[in-house]
Amino acid sequence: MNDYGPLRDYLKRQTLTELVLSFEEIEAIIDAPLPRAAQRASWWDSLRSPQERMPQREACLEAGYAAMRQADGSSVKFKRLPQRRSRAGGNP
């Protein structure tokens, strides 16, 4: 099983609202080949079946991005999730 921590860390450093990475770029980031399952859109879709925990989805979400495989079948779009605003001091 691949470690997707490097992908999480890479995404955390990004300032773009959206970015697209090819499978080859992702493999370079994680320093490992992606599994064949990565070719399926459902394998990447961070917002689909949130109860189904998968390490690549968790890495993206922890970095604040939703992932979606592109129609070309060889790249993934990462879109920044809206940040929740915290209220200081507990004031409404």
C-alpha positions as CSV (number, residue, x, y, z in Angstrom):
1,M,0.0,0.0,0.0
2,N,1.3,3.4,-0.9
3,D,1.9,6.2,1.5
4,Y,0.0,9.3,0.4
5,G,1.6,11.6,3.1
6,P,3.9,13.2,0.5
7,L,0.8,14.0,-1.7
8,R,-0.9,15.6,1.3
9,D,2.2,17.6,2.1
10,Y,2.5,18.7,-1.5
11,L,-1.1,19.8,-1.6
12,K,-0.8,21.7,1.7
13,R,1.9,23.8,0.1
14,Q,-0.2,24.9,-2.8
15,T,-1.8,28.3,-3.0
16,L,-4.0,27.6,-6.1
17,T,-7.7,27.1,-5.8
18,E,-7.5,24.3,-8.4
19,L,-4.7,22.3,-9.9
20,V,-4.4,19.3,-12.2
21,L,-1.7,16.7,-11.8
22,S,-1.0,13.8,-14.1
23,F,-0.7,10.3,-12.7
24,E,3.0,10.5,-13.5
25,E,3.4,13.7,-11.5
26,I,1.5,12.1,-8.6
27,E,3.7,9.0,-8.8
28,A,6.8,11.3,-8.6
29,I,5.4,13.0,-5.6
30,I,4.6,9.8,-3.7
31,D,7.7,8.1,-5.1
32,A,5.7,5.0,-6.0
33,P,3.5,3.7,-8.8
34,L,-0.2,4.2,-8.4
35,P,-2.3,1.1,-8.3
36,R,-4.4,0.1,-11.3
37,A,-7.5,1.1,-9.3
38,A,-6.4,4.8,-9.6
39,Q,-7.7,4.7,-13.2
40,R,-11.2,4.5,-11.8
41,A,-12.9,7.9,-11.1
42,S,-14.5,6.5,-7.9
43,W,-11.0,5.7,-6.5
44,W,-10.2,9.4,-6.4
45,D,-13.5,11.1,-5.7
46,S,-13.0,12.5,-2.2
47,L,-16.6,13.5,-1.7
48,R,-18.1,10.2,-2.8
49,S,-18.9,7.7,-0.1
50,P,-17.2,9.6,2.7
51,Q,-17.7,6.7,5.1
52,E,-15.4,4.6,2.9
53,R,-11.9,5.6,4.2
54,M,-9.2,5.3,1.6
55,P,-5.7,6.7,2.2
56,Q,-5.4,8.7,-1.0
57,R,-8.8,10.4,-0.3
58,E,-7.8,11.1,3.3
59,A,-4.5,12.7,2.2
60,C,-6.4,15.0,-0.1
61,L,-9.0,16.0,2.4
62,E,-6.4,16.5,5.1
63,A,-4.7,19.0,2.8
64,G,-8.0,20.8,2.2
65,Y,-8.6,19.6,-1.4
66,A,-11.2,17.4,-3.0
67,A,-9.9,15.2,-5.8
68,M,-11.6,14.1,-9.0
69,R,-10.1,12.1,-11.8
70,Q,-10.3,13.9,-15.1
71,A,-12.1,12.6,-18.2
72,D,-8.7,12.0,-19.9
73,G,-8.3,9.1,-17.5
74,S,-4.7,10.0,-16.7
75,S,-4.9,13.1,-14.5
76,V,-6.6,14.3,-11.3
77,K,-8.1,17.7,-10.5
78,F,-7.6,18.9,-7.0
79,K,-10.0,21.7,-5.9
80,R,-9.6,23.5,-2.6
81,L,-12.5,23.0,-0.2
82,P,-14.1,26.0,1.5
83,Q,-12.5,26.6,4.8
84,R,-14.6,26.7,7.9
85,R,-14.4,29.9,9.8
86,S,-13.7,29.4,13.5
87,R,-15.1,31.9,16.0
88,A,-12.6,33.2,18.4
89,G,-13.6,33.4,22.0
90,G,-16.8,31.4,21.4
91,N,-18.8,34.5,20.4
92,P,-21.6,33.8,17.9
